[in-house]
Amino acid sequence: MLIQLATRLETTNQEAILLALELALAEHKPREYASVSGEQMIVATGSFEIKDMREVLRRRKELQWSSHTKIILNILKPGQGQDALIYVMETDDIRETIKLTSCFKELVKWTISFAISTDDEFLDTLI
């Protein structure tokens, strides 16, 4: 019964984090994408071992962003075997992603992607 309760709690926790991410992005209402403003919306998801949590938190506090970078969302998601660190940022300088990854060095394994508008006209221009 405890295992089932823990599994349900983990699922609920993941759903709450995804909902928080969706709400933050919906409230942000970003300007038009790179074709107009020169800025990119970047989503960076990193995973790390639970044993490294203290060091990851320490390094996270040391991050200094340029004035051109807007952090829209920053989530720390505890997991069962690994934890996740999620950043959603809007920036015109790709070096900010390098700053993010180099801050955590070997502690965090990152997946970084650019968010694009799902507007049909914008997608048509890409195709």
C-alpha positions as CSV (number, residue, x, y, z in Angstrom):
1,M,0.0,0.0,0.0
2,L,2.9,2.4,0.8
3,I,4.5,1.7,-2.6
4,Q,1.2,2.4,-4.4
5,L,0.8,5.7,-2.4
6,A,4.4,6.7,-3.2
7,T,3.8,6.0,-6.9
8,R,0.6,8.1,-6.9
9,L,2.4,10.9,-5.1
10,E,5.2,10.9,-7.7
11,T,2.8,11.0,-10.6
12,T,0.8,13.9,-9.0
13,N,4.1,15.8,-8.4
14,Q,5.1,15.4,-12.0
15,E,1.7,16.6,-13.2
16,A,1.9,19.6,-10.9
17,I,5.3,20.6,-12.3
18,L,4.1,20.3,-15.9
19,L,1.1,22.3,-15.1
20,A,3.3,25.0,-13.4
21,L,5.4,25.1,-16.6
22,E,2.4,25.4,-18.8
23,L,1.0,28.2,-16.7
24,A,4.2,30.1,-16.6
25,L,4.6,30.0,-20.3
26,A,1.0,30.9,-20.9
27,E,1.3,33.9,-18.5
28,H,4.6,35.1,-20.1
29,K,3.1,35.7,-23.5
30,P,6.4,36.0,-25.3
31,R,7.1,38.6,-28.0
32,E,7.2,37.3,-31.6
33,Y,10.0,34.8,-32.1
34,A,13.5,35.3,-33.5
35,S,12.3,36.4,-36.9
36,V,11.0,39.6,-35.3
37,S,12.8,40.3,-32.1
38,G,16.1,38.5,-32.4
39,E,15.5,36.6,-29.2
40,Q,15.0,32.9,-28.8
41,M,12.9,31.0,-26.3
42,I,15.2,28.2,-24.9
43,V,14.1,25.2,-22.8
44,A,16.9,23.5,-20.9
45,T,16.3,20.3,-19.0
46,G,19.1,18.8,-16.9
47,S,19.2,15.6,-14.9
48,F,21.5,14.9,-12.0
49,E,22.0,12.3,-9.3
50,I,20.3,12.9,-5.9
51,K,23.6,12.7,-4.1
52,D,24.7,15.9,-6.0
53,M,21.7,18.0,-4.9
54,R,23.6,20.1,-2.4
55,E,26.3,21.1,-4.9
56,V,23.7,21.7,-7.7
57,L,21.8,24.1,-5.4
58,R,24.9,25.9,-4.5
59,R,26.0,26.4,-8.1
60,R,22.4,27.4,-9.1
61,K,22.6,30.4,-6.7
62,E,25.9,31.5,-8.3
63,L,24.5,31.9,-11.8
64,Q,24.6,35.5,-13.0
65,W,22.5,36.3,-16.1
66,S,23.1,39.1,-18.5
67,S,20.5,41.9,-18.6
68,H,19.3,40.7,-22.0
69,T,18.3,37.3,-20.6
70,K,14.9,36.8,-19.1
71,I,14.4,33.7,-17.0
72,I,10.8,32.8,-17.4
73,L,10.8,29.6,-15.4
74,N,13.3,27.8,-13.2
75,I,12.1,24.5,-11.6
76,L,13.9,21.9,-9.5
77,K,12.0,18.6,-9.8
78,P,12.9,15.9,-7.3
79,G,12.7,12.4,-8.7
80,Q,13.1,8.8,-7.5
81,G,16.6,8.0,-8.9
82,Q,17.5,11.3,-10.5
83,D,16.4,14.9,-10.0
84,A,15.8,17.4,-12.8
85,L,16.6,21.1,-13.2
86,I,14.5,23.0,-15.8
87,Y,15.1,26.4,-17.2
88,V,13.0,28.3,-19.7
89,M,14.7,31.5,-20.8
90,E,14.3,34.1,-23.5
91,T,17.6,35.5,-24.7
92,D,19.3,37.0,-27.8
93,D,22.7,35.6,-26.8
94,I,23.2,31.8,-27.2
95,R,26.3,32.1,-24.9
96,E,23.8,32.2,-22.0
97,T,23.1,28.5,-22.6
98,I,26.9,27.8,-22.4
99,K,27.0,29.7,-19.2
100,L,24.2,27.5,-17.8
101,T,25.9,24.2,-18.8
102,S,29.4,25.2,-17.7
103,C,28.2,26.3,-14.3
104,F,27.1,22.8,-13.4
105,K,30.0,21.1,-15.4
106,E,29.9,17.4,-15.0
107,L,27.1,17.4,-12.3
108,V,24.1,17.9,-14.7
109,K,23.4,16.3,-18.1
110,W,21.5,18.8,-20.3
111,T,19.0,18.6,-23.1
112,I,18.6,22.1,-24.7
113,S,16.1,23.0,-27.3
114,F,14.6,26.1,-28.9
115,A,10.9,26.7,-28.6
116,I,9.2,27.8,-31.8
117,S,5.7,29.3,-32.3
118,T,3.0,26.8,-33.3
119,D,1.3,29.5,-35.3
120,D,0.4,28.0,-38.7
121,E,1.8,30.9,-40.7
122,F,5.2,30.7,-38.9
123,L,5.4,26.9,-39.4
124,D,4.5,27.4,-43.1
125,T,7.5,29.6,-43.5
126,L,9.8,26.9,-42.0
127,I,8.4,24.3,-44.4
